[in-house]
Amino acid sequence: MSVEAGPTGSGGTDEHVRRIRLPADRRTPAAARALVRAMLLEAGLPGLLNEALLLTTELTTNAVEHARTELDIEVEADRGGLTVTVTDFASGPVDELTVGVRNTTSDITEVAARGRGLLLVDHFASRWGTTYLPTGKGVWFRLDRPGPHGSTPPSPAVPRPAVAAPEPGGEGTPSAAAMSELMQTTPDPYADDPLPEFATGLLTRVAEMVGAAGGTVRLDRGDGFGTQVFARYGRPPRDGNELLRVPLAVHRPYAGELELDAAPSAYARPLAVLAAERLSLHLENDRLRRADVRRSAWLTFLAEASELLAQSLDVELTMALVPQLVVPRLGQWCALHTTDEWGRLRLAASSHADEAMLPHLHRVLAETGPDSIQSRLREASRSAAQVPLGAPMEGFAVPLVARGQRLGTLAVGRHQRHRHDPDEVSVLEDVARRAALAIENARIHAERRRVAQTLQQSLLPPVLPVVEGIGFAAEYVPTGDDAEVGGDFYDVVPLPDGRWLVVVGDVSGKGVQAAAVTGLVRDVIRVLVGDGKPLPEVLGRLNETLVDRGGGRYCTLALAAVAPGDGDQLDVALHLAGHDRPVLLHGGGGATFVGTGGTALGLLDTITTPTAELALKPGDALIFYTDGVTERRRGRELFGTERLRESAAPLAGYSADVVAARLRAATIAFSPEPPRDDIAVLVLRNETP
């Protein structure tokens, strides 16, 4: 910004001239007004302040709006008055306005928005005109000082033919002070809702200027409440009166108009249009602000909806949650339908703002026919876009699509007196996409869970055998993630020589690969012992198999061959391949660890598996377990083998079922967290009386 200033003398008349270059932005009119105000005060011409500020504002605003170039402002003040020239650097003519005899109203009421600046200049200026330079064009105006000192210096351009001007403030003509106040009034930024009060004040000023008996501003914000009276002045318009109506220049969903019950005059419509545009500017700001607030609220809503939908991996719970998210915030009712393998729609979940209307909603949704909602839902399911729903349940339906799969439809009914605006439709479509993805994720998880449970069940015996004199009982608790297959297993296998083989094992890792190795170990043991192979040879061949085909996984194993012995006792041959030693629970009380540790299978080419010979007396029990029991964690503390022995000691004399169940309960109760590893407990007891 550059400024040139300096007083000059001409014929004994003091002159003050300043020139300033301003950018083409919204702050330019304010800067130009500040310069004019300073010049008038220096020259002692405060009586011209209102007219000068009004005309300067109009010329600079029009130049910024239409030329969009830098502006040169030249202000010359002397004893006789003030001359202001606004020059831009754009090509093309100045927006012209043909002004005839002032008593004529036919043309002046038809003034377009681009000509009001020159209309005001023509009204208030003593003289005005245009300048054309090689670099641009400009408009100047002259305001003479009232009284005997109102002589004027030569004008910067040849003025147009003089037109008789009425006295400011005359009949039917607003004063410059009132016009300036009308142009510069703004809403109170600290009020809760400043626009109604601002609109009332603006309407009052305009009505007083044109002598209107009454006036109204009507506004429809598109919020479902229709057109409301936003501001009112004077008495309501009487039937039959010819009203002056000016539409508000606002964008959808806003719509409105300004009405004045005023007699026709030269300046009634231009002033009404000027006031309507001033109000429209603030209403547009209000619309944009509300839109930003709404969009921010919708983004928050979508984030919360996504978080809620992601928290559940249960299909039914996820589908039931979707209508609860939609109603009542986005619709009066909501229904979610899923598609089966034959393409038929099934109502999975629904909600209504009025719970008493749910039975009626279900009846309407169940109706069939060419014009029924069912047919429209099928159309939405087949299409990739929203489908409107007709009476009696006004609304629309969108397809539920996730990863290219069509899962069903989401139907939403609109609120009374309110149709979904574009933002709400976009939010609902986004909710449908997120809901479809959440449902598909829950279905995938459910399928994985079914596969894992089926695979896990295939690795465990469906029932344990019932043998006279020998009690078998087992407890198995899978890991907290029920979609993962664990590596723990147990089995009881009959041997060809009449003995029974108890097997408890743990394959490293989890998942499908661990399950495959578990199935391999279980099947190899069954095949080899079925062929009558000795247990040391079974363990050796199993180790070779895991080294070759285990994929780097290893297995700990406890084998116990049980047979009736002398008298009432049971003879047990115990082999441990890297597995924890079992607990021997004596029938008379007390518990000890038994057996000798050996080498885990699948790690080395050769292994050692010492054999421990045990004799179980009537009432004695042998407790096998996996590391899911001993490594059960509570903070930094483990359940441990010693706590297991202490928990087993009081269970002497109880049946195998009771011992297994009590140890399982003690292990689970040790920590509030779900198990991180599979828990397996198998009890072998001498049940001889």
C-alpha positions in Angstrom: 0.0 0.0 0.0 1.4 3.4 -1.0 0.3 6.8 0.1 1.0 10.2 -1.3 -0.1 13.4 0.5 0.5 17.1 0.6 -1.2 20.4 1.0 -1.2 22.8 -2.0 -2.1 26.4 -2.5 -4.2 27.7 -5.4 -5.7 31.1 -5.5 -5.5 31.5 -1.7 -7.5 28.3 -1.2 -6.0 25.6 1.0 -6.1 22.2 -0.5 -5.3 18.8 0.9 -4.7 15.9 -1.5 -3.9 12.4 -0.7 -3.5 9.3 -2.9 -3.4 5.7 -1.7 -3.2 2.4 -3.5 -5.2 -0.5 -1.9 -5.5 -4.2 -2.7 -8.7 -5.7 -4.0 -9.9 -7.4 -0.8 -12.7 -6.9 1.8 -10.6 -4.5 3.9 -10.3 -1.9 1.2 -13.6 -0.1 1.8 -12.7 0.3 5.5 -9.3 1.7 4.6 -10.7 4.1 2.1 -13.3 5.3 4.7 -10.5 5.9 7.2 -8.7 8.1 4.7 -11.8 10.1 3.8 -12.7 10.6 7.5 -9.2 11.9 8.2 -9.2 14.3 5.3 -12.6 15.8 6.3 -11.5 16.3 9.8 -8.3 18.0 8.7 -10.2 20.3 6.3 -12.9 21.1 8.9 -15.7 19.6 6.9 -17.5 17.3 9.4 -20.9 18.1 7.9 -20.0 16.0 4.8 -19.0 12.9 6.8 -22.1 10.8 6.3 -22.4 11.4 2.6 -18.7 11.0 1.9 -18.4 7.7 3.8 -21.5 6.3 2.2 -20.4 7.1 -1.4 -16.8 6.0 -0.8 -18.0 2.7 0.5 -20.2 2.1 -2.5 -17.6 3.0 -5.1 -14.8 1.0 -3.5 -17.1 -2.0 -2.8 -18.3 -2.0 -6.5 -14.7 -1.7 -7.8 -13.5 -4.5 -5.6 -16.4 -6.7 -6.5 -16.4 -6.1 -10.3 -12.9 -5.0 -11.3 -11.0 -7.2 -8.8 -7.8 -5.2 -9.3 -5.8 -2.8 -7.1 -7.5 0.5 -6.5 -6.1 4.1 -6.5 -8.0 6.3 -4.1 -7.5 10.1 -4.5 -9.0 12.4 -1.9 -8.9 16.2 -2.4 -10.3 18.5 0.3 -10.5 22.3 0.3 -12.7 25.0 1.9 -15.4 24.4 -0.7 -15.9 20.7 -0.3 -14.4 17.2 -1.0 -13.6 15.3 -4.2 -13.0 11.6 -4.2 -11.8 9.5 -7.2 -11.7 5.7 -7.2 -9.7 4.2 -10.1 -9.2 0.6 -11.0 -7.0 -1.1 -13.5 -9.5 -3.4 -15.3 -10.5 -3.0 -18.9 -14.1 -2.4 -19.9 -16.7 0.4 -19.3 -17.9 1.7 -16.0 -21.2 0.2 -14.9 -23.5 2.9 -16.2 -26.9 4.1 -14.9 -29.2 6.3 -16.9 -30.8 8.7 -14.6 -33.5 11.0 -16.0 -35.8 13.5 -14.4 -35.9 12.8 -10.7 -39.7 12.8 -10.5 -39.7 9.8 -12.9 -39.8 6.4 -11.3 -40.2 4.0 -14.2 -36.5 3.4 -14.7 -35.0 4.0 -11.3 -37.1 1.2 -9.7 -35.7 -1.3 -12.2 -32.1 -0.7 -11.2 -29.9 -3.8 -11.2 -27.6 -4.6 -8.4 -24.5 -3.4 -10.3 -26.0 0.1 -10.8 -27.0 1.0 -7.2 -23.5 2.5 -6.5 -23.9 5.1 -9.2 -27.6 5.6 -8.2 -26.4 6.7 -4.7 -23.6 8.8 -6.2 -26.1 10.5 -8.5 -28.4 11.1 -5.5 -26.0 12.6 -3.0 -23.1 14.0 -5.0 -23.0 17.7 -6.1 -21.4 16.4 -9.3 -19.9 13.1 -10.5 -18.4 11.6 -13.5 -16.0 9.0 -15.0 -12.4 9.0 -16.0 -10.7 6.8 -18.6 -6.9 6.2 -18.6 -4.7 3.9 -20.6 -4.2 1.8 -17.5 -7.8 1.7 -16.3 -10.9 3.7 -15.5 -12.4 5.5 -12.5 -15.4 7.3 -11.0 -15.2 10.6 -9.1 -17.7 12.5 -7.1 -17.8 16.0 -5.6 -19.5 17.1 -2.4 -19.9 20.8 -1.9 -19.8 22.4 1.5 -23.2 23.9 2.3 -23.3 27.7 2.6 -21.4 30.6 1.0 -18.1 28.7 0.9 -19.4 26.0 -1.3 -17.3 26.9 -4.4 -15.6 24.0 -6.1 -12.3 23.6 -7.9 -12.2 22.3 -11.5 -13.4 18.7 -11.7 -10.9 15.9 -12.7 -13.1 15.1 -15.7 -15.8 16.7 -17.7 -19.1 16.2 -15.8 -22.2 14.9 -17.4 -25.1 17.3 -17.9 -26.4 18.6 -14.7 -29.5 17.1 -13.2 -31.7 18.9 -10.7 -31.2 17.2 -7.3 -33.6 17.4 -4.4 -32.5 18.5 -1.0 -31.2 15.7 1.2 -33.8 14.6 3.6 -36.7 15.8 1.4 -40.0 14.1 1.1 -39.6 10.5 -0.1 -35.8 10.8 0.0 -33.8 9.1 2.8 -31.0 11.1 4.5 -27.4 10.2 3.9 -26.9 9.5 7.7 -29.8 7.0 7.6 -28.3 5.4 4.5 -24.9 5.2 6.0 -26.3 3.6 9.2 -28.3 1.1 7.0 -25.1 0.1 5.1 -22.9 -0.3 8.2 -25.2 -2.0 10.7 -24.1 -5.5 11.7 -25.5 -8.1 14.1 -24.4 -8.2 17.7 -21.6 -10.9 17.8 -22.2 -11.6 21.5 -25.9 -12.4 21.3 -27.0 -16.0 21.5 -28.9 -15.6 18.2 -28.3 -12.1 16.9 -30.0 -12.4 13.5 -33.7 -12.0 14.5 -32.9 -8.7 16.4 -30.6 -7.5 13.6 -33.3 -8.3 11.0 -35.9 -6.5 13.0 -33.7 -3.4 13.3 -32.8 -3.4 9.7 -36.5 -3.8 8.6 -37.5 -1.0 11.0 -34.9 1.4 9.5 -35.9 0.6 5.9 -39.6 0.9 6.7 -39.1 4.3 8.3 -37.0 5.5 5.3 -39.7 4.7 2.8 -42.7 5.4 5.0 -44.0 1.8 5.1 -47.0 1.0 7.3 -45.6 -2.4 8.1 -43.0 -5.0 7.0 -42.1 -8.6 7.4 -39.1 -10.8 6.9 -40.1 -14.5 6.3 -37.5 -17.3 6.4 -37.5 -21.0 5.9 -34.3 -22.6 7.1 -35.2 -26.0 5.6 -35.4 -27.6 9.0 -38.9 -29.0 8.6 -40.8 -26.2 10.4 -41.6 -24.4 7.1 -41.7 -20.6 6.6 -41.5 -18.6 9.8 -41.8 -14.9 10.5 -38.2 -13.9 11.2 -38.8 -10.2 11.8 -41.8 -7.9 11.8 -42.4 -4.1 11.8 -45.6 -2.2 12.3 -49.0 -3.7 11.5 -49.5 -6.9 9.5 -50.2 -6.3 5.8 -53.9 -5.8 5.1 -55.6 -8.0 2.5 -55.7 -6.3 -0.9 -52.7 -4.1 -0.3 -50.1 -4.2 -3.0 -46.9 -5.3 -1.1 -43.3 -4.7 -2.1 -41.7 -8.1 -2.1 -37.9 -8.7 -2.4 -36.6 -12.3 -2.3 -33.6 -13.0 0.0 -30.5 -14.0 -1.9 -29.8 -17.2 0.1 -28.9 -20.7 -0.9 -30.8 -23.9 -0.3 -32.1 -25.0 2.1 -32.7 -21.4 3.2 -35.4 -19.4 1.4 -37.2 -16.2 2.3 -38.3 -12.8 1.3 -38.7 -9.2 2.6 -42.2 -7.6 2.4 -43.0 -3.9 2.8 -46.4 -2.4 3.0 -45.2 0.8 1.3 -46.5 3.3 -1.2 -44.6 3.3 -4.5 -41.7 5.7 -4.6 -38.5 6.2 -6.5 -36.3 4.7 -3.9 -38.5 2.2 -2.1 -37.5 -0.9 -4.1 -33.7 -0.1 -4.4 -33.6 0.5 -0.6 -35.6 -2.7 0.0 -33.2 -4.6 -2.3 -30.3 -3.1 -0.5 -31.6 -4.1 2.9 -32.5 -7.6 1.6 -29.0 -8.1 0.3 -27.5 -6.9 3.6 -29.7 -9.3 5.5 -29.0 -12.1 3.0 -25.2 -11.7 3.6 -25.6 -12.4 7.3 -28.1 -15.2 6.7 -25.7 -16.9 4.3 -23.0 -16.6 7.0 -25.5 -18.2 9.4 -26.3 -21.0 7.0 -22.6 -21.7 6.4 -21.9 -21.6 10.1 -24.8 -24.0 10.9 -23.7 -26.2 8.0 -20.2 -26.4 9.5 -21.6 -27.2 12.9 -23.8 -29.9 11.4 -21.0 -31.4 9.4 -18.8 -31.5 12.5 -21.6 -33.1 14.5 -22.1 -35.7 11.7 -18.4 -36.5 11.6 -18.5 -37.0 15.4 -21.6 -39.2 15.0 -20.0 -41.3 12.3 -16.9 -41.8 14.4 -18.9 -42.8 17.4 -21.1 -45.1 15.2 -18.0 -46.8 13.8 -16.5 -47.3 17.2 -19.8 -48.9 18.5 -20.1 -51.1 15.5 -16.5 -52.2 15.7 -16.9 -53.3 19.4 -19.2 -56.2 18.6 -18.3 -59.3 16.6 -21.7 -60.8 17.1 -23.8 -60.7 14.0 -27.2 -60.4 15.7 -26.0 -57.8 18.1 -24.4 -55.8 15.3 -27.6 -55.8 13.2 -29.7 -54.8 16.3 -27.4 -51.9 17.0 -27.8 -50.2 13.5 -31.5 -49.1 13.8 -30.7 -47.9 17.4 -28.0 -45.6 15.9 -30.3 -44.2 13.2 -33.5 -43.6 15.2 -34.4 -40.9 16.1 -31.4 -38.8 15.0 -31.7 -39.6 11.3 -35.2 -40.9 10.9 -38.6 -41.7 12.4 -38.1 -45.4 11.8 -35.4 -47.8 10.5 -35.5 -51.4 9.3 -32.6 -53.6 8.4 -33.2 -56.6 6.1 -30.7 -59.3 5.2 -30.5 -61.4 2.1 -30.4 -65.2 2.3 -28.7 -67.5 -0.2 -31.8 -67.5 -2.4 -32.0 -63.7 -2.5 -35.0 -63.5 -0.1 -35.1 -60.5 2.3 -35.6 -61.2 6.0 -36.2 -58.5 8.6 -33.3 -58.7 11.0 -33.7 -55.6 13.1 -36.0 -52.5 13.3 -36.7 -49.5 15.5 -39.4 -46.7 15.6 -39.4 -43.4 17.5 -42.8 -44.4 18.8 -42.6 -48.0 20.1 -46.3 -48.4 19.8 -45.9 -48.1 16.0 -43.6 -51.1 15.7 -46.3 -53.7 15.0 -47.8 -51.5 12.3 -44.3 -51.0 10.8 -43.7 -54.7 10.8 -47.1 -55.3 9.0 -46.3 -52.7 6.3 -42.8 -54.1 5.8 -44.2 -57.7 5.4 -46.8 -56.7 2.8 -46.1 -58.1 -0.7 -47.3 -56.8 -4.1 -46.0 -54.8 -7.1 -46.3 -51.5 -5.2 -45.4 -52.7 -1.7 -42.3 -51.7 0.3 -41.0 -55.2 -0.1 -40.8 -54.7 -3.9 -38.9 -51.4 -3.4 -36.6 -53.1 -0.9 -35.8 -55.8 -3.4 -35.1 -53.1 -6.0 -32.7 -51.4 -3.5 -31.0 -54.7 -2.8 -30.4 -55.3 -6.5 -29.3 -51.7 -7.3 -26.3 -49.7 -6.1 -28.2 -46.5 -5.3 -30.9 -45.4 -2.9 -34.6 -46.1 -3.8 -37.4 -43.9 -2.5 -40.2 -45.5 -0.5 -43.8 -44.5 -1.1 -46.7 -44.2 1.2 -47.5 -45.1 3.9 -43.9 -45.2 5.2 -42.2 -42.3 3.5 -38.5 -42.6 3.3 -35.8 -44.4 1.2 -33.8 -47.5 1.2 -30.1 -48.1 0.5 -28.3 -51.4 -0.2 -25.9 -52.9 2.3 -22.8 -53.8 0.3 -19.5 -54.9 1.8 -16.5 -56.2 -0.2 -18.6 -56.6 -3.2 -21.2 -58.7 -1.4 -24.8 -57.6 -1.2 -26.0 -58.3 2.3 -29.4 -56.6 2.3 -31.0 -53.2 2.7 -31.2 -50.4 5.2 -34.6 -48.5 5.1 -35.1 -45.2 6.9 -38.3 -43.2 7.2 -38.3 -39.5 7.4 -39.4 -37.4 10.3 -42.8 -35.6 10.1 -42.7 -32.3 8.2 -39.0 -32.9 7.4 -37.4 -34.4 4.3 -33.8 -35.6 4.5 -31.5 -33.0 3.3 -28.4 -33.9 1.2 -26.1 -34.0 4.3 -28.4 -36.4 6.1 -28.7 -38.6 3.0 -24.9 -38.7 2.7 -24.6 -39.6 6.4 -27.2 -42.4 6.1 -25.4 -43.8 3.1 -22.1 -43.7 5.1 -23.8 -45.4 8.0 -25.1 -48.1 5.6 -21.6 -48.7 4.3 -20.1 -48.9 7.8 -22.9 -51.1 9.0 -22.5 -53.5 6.1 -18.8 -53.7 6.8 -19.4 -54.4 10.5 -22.0 -57.1 9.7 -19.6 -58.7 7.2 -16.8 -58.6 9.7 -19.0 -60.2 12.4 -20.1 -62.9 9.9 -16.5 -63.7 9.0 -15.6 -63.8 12.7 -18.6 -66.1 13.4 -17.5 -68.4 10.5 -14.0 -68.5 11.9 -15.3 -69.3 15.3 -17.4 -72.1 13.9 -14.4 -73.5 12.0 -12.2 -73.2 15.1 -14.8 -74.9 17.3 -15.3 -77.7 14.8 -11.6 -78.2 14.4 -11.0 -78.1 18.1 -13.7 -80.6 18.8 -12.2 -83.0 16.2 -9.0 -83.0 18.1 -10.6 -84.1 21.3 -12.5 -87.3 22.1 -16.3 -86.8 22.1 -16.6 -88.8 25.3 -14.2 -90.6 27.6 -14.5 -94.4 27.9 -16.3 -96.0 30.9 -14.1 -98.7 32.4 -14.8 -100.7 35.4 -12.5 -99.8 38.3 -11.0 -96.9 36.4 -12.3 -93.3 36.4 -11.5 -90.9 33.6 -12.6 -87.2 33.7 -11.4 -84.2 31.7 -11.9 -80.5 31.6 -11.0 -78.3 28.6 -11.2 -74.5 28.4 -10.1 -72.9 25.1 -8.2 -69.6 24.9 -10.1 -66.3 25.3 -10.1 -65.9 21.5 -12.7 -68.5 20.6 -11.8 -68.0 16.9 -8.3 -69.5 17.5 -7.5 -73.2 17.6 -5.3 -74.2 20.5 -2.6 -76.8 20.5 -3.6 -78.6 23.8 -5.2 -82.0 23.5 -6.0 -85.2 25.4 -7.1 -88.7 24.5 -7.8 -92.1 26.0 -7.0 -95.0 23.6 -7.5 -98.7 24.1 -4.3 -100.8 23.6 -4.2 -104.3 22.0 -3.0 -105.9 25.2 -6.1 -104.8 27.2 -4.5 -101.7 28.7 -5.7 -98.1 28.4 -3.4 -95.4 27.1 -3.9 -91.9 28.6 -2.5 -89.1 26.3 -2.1 -85.4 27.3 -0.1 -83.1 24.9 0.6 -79.5 24.0 1.8 -78.4 20.6 3.6 -75.1 20.4 1.7 -72.1 19.0 -1.9 -71.6 18.0 -4.0 -71.4 14.9 -4.5 -73.7 11.9 -0.9 -74.8 11.7 -0.8 -75.8 15.4 -4.1 -77.7 14.9 -2.7 -79.5 11.9 0.3 -80.7 14.0 -2.0 -81.6 16.9 -4.1 -83.8 14.5 -0.9 -85.3 13.1 0.4 -86.2 16.6 -3.0 -87.6 17.7 -3.4 -89.8 14.6 0.2 -91.1 14.6 -0.1 -92.2 18.2 -3.4 -94.0 17.5 -2.0 -95.8 14.5 1.3 -96.8 16.2 -0.3 -98.0 19.4 -3.0 -99.8 17.4 -0.2 -101.8 15.7 1.1 -102.8 19.1 4.3 -100.8 19.1 5.9 -100.2 22.5 5.5 -96.7 23.9 9.3 -95.8 23.6 9.2 -96.8 19.9 5.9 -94.8 19.5 7.6 -91.7 20.9 10.7 -92.2 18.8 8.8 -92.5 15.5 6.5 -89.5 16.5 9.7 -87.4 17.1 11.0 -88.4 13.6 7.6 -87.4 12.1 7.6 -84.0 13.8 11.2 -83.3 12.8 10.3 -84.0 9.1 6.7 -82.6 8.9 6.2 -80.5 12.0 7.1 -77.2 10.3 9.4 -76.2 13.2 6.8 -76.8 15.8 7.4 -79.1 18.8 5.2 -81.0 21.2 5.3 -82.0 24.8 3.6 -85.2 25.7 2.6 -87.3 28.7 1.7 -91.0 28.0 0.4 -93.3 30.7 -0.4 -97.0 30.1 -2.9 -98.2 32.7 -3.8 -101.8 33.6 -5.2 -103.6 36.6 -2.4 -104.8 38.9 -2.2 -107.1 41.9 -5.1 -106.9 44.2 -7.0 -103.7 43.8 -4.2 -101.4 42.6 -3.7 -100.1 39.1 -0.3 -100.3 37.4 0.8 -97.3 35.4 3.8 -97.0 33.1 4.4 -93.2 32.7 6.4 -91.6 29.9 7.1 -87.8 29.8 8.4 -86.1 26.7 9.1 -82.6 27.9 5.8 -82.4 29.6 5.1 -81.2 33.2 5.1 -84.0 35.8 1.6 -85.1 36.9 0.3 -84.8 40.4 -0.4 -88.0 42.4 -3.3 -87.4 44.7 -3.3 -90.0 47.5 -6.6 -91.3 48.6 -5.6 -90.9 52.2 -4.6 -87.3 51.7 -1.6 -85.4 50.4 -0.4 -84.8 46.8 3.1 -85.2 45.2 4.6 -84.8 41.8 5.7 -88.1 40.1 7.6 -89.1 36.9 10.9 -88.2 35.3 11.2 -85.5 32.6 12.2 -86.3 29.1 12.9 -84.6 25.8 10.2 -82.7 23.9 9.3 -84.1 20.5 10.2 -82.3 17.2 13.4 -80.5 18.4 16.2 -83.1 18.3 16.9 -86.1 16.1 17.2 -88.4 19.2 15.2 -88.2 22.4 15.2 -89.7 25.9 11.9 -90.7 27.6 12.5 -92.4 30.9 9.7 -94.7 32.1 8.3 -94.3 35.6 6.3 -97.3 37.1 3.5 -96.3 39.5 0.9 -98.2 41.5 -2.4 -96.5 42.2 -4.1 -97.7 45.2 -7.9 -97.5 45.6 -8.8 -93.8 45.8 -5.5 -92.6 44.4 -5.7 -90.2 41.4 -3.2 -89.1 38.8 -3.7 -85.5 37.5 -2.4 -84.5 34.1 -2.5 -80.9 32.9 -1.1 -78.5 30.3 0.9 -75.3 30.8 -2.4 -73.3 30.4 -3.0 -74.2 34.1 0.4 -73.4 35.5 1.0 -70.3 33.4 -2.4 -68.7 34.2 -1.4 -65.1 35.0 -2.7 -62.6 37.5 -0.6 -59.5 36.9 3.0 -60.6 37.4 2.0 -63.7 39.4 1.6 -67.2 37.9 -0.7 -70.0 39.1 2.3 -72.3 39.1 2.8 -76.0 39.8 3.0 -75.6 43.6 -0.4 -73.8 43.8 -1.8 -76.6 41.6 -0.5 -79.2 44.1 -1.9 -77.3 47.0 -5.3 -77.0 45.3 -5.4 -80.7 44.6 -4.5 -81.9 48.1 -7.9 -81.1 49.7 -9.7 -83.1 46.9 -8.6 -86.5 48.1 -11.4 -89.0 48.2 -13.5 -87.2 45.5 -14.4 -88.8 42.2 -12.4 -88.0 39.0 -15.2 -85.7 37.8 -15.2 -83.6 40.9 -11.4 -83.3 41.0 -11.2 -82.2 37.4 -14.1 -79.7 37.8 -12.6 -78.2 41.1 -9.1 -77.8 39.6 -10.6 -76.1 36.5 -12.6 -73.7 38.7 -9.6 -72.9 40.8 -7.5 -72.1 37.7 -10.2 -69.9 36.1 -10.9 -68.0 39.4 -7.2 -67.2 39.8 -7.4 -64.3 37.4 -10.3 -62.1 36.1 -8.9 -62.0 32.6 -9.9 -64.5 30.0 -7.4 -67.4 29.5 -4.4 -66.6 27.2 -3.7 -70.3 26.6 -5.8 -73.4 26.5 -6.5 -75.1 29.8 -6.6 -78.9 29.8 -7.0 -81.1 32.9 -7.3 -84.9 32.8 -7.8 -87.1 35.9 -7.1 -90.8 36.1 -8.4 -92.4 39.3 -8.6 -95.9 40.8 -12.3 -96.2 41.5 -12.0 -99.7 43.1 -14.2 -99.6 46.3 
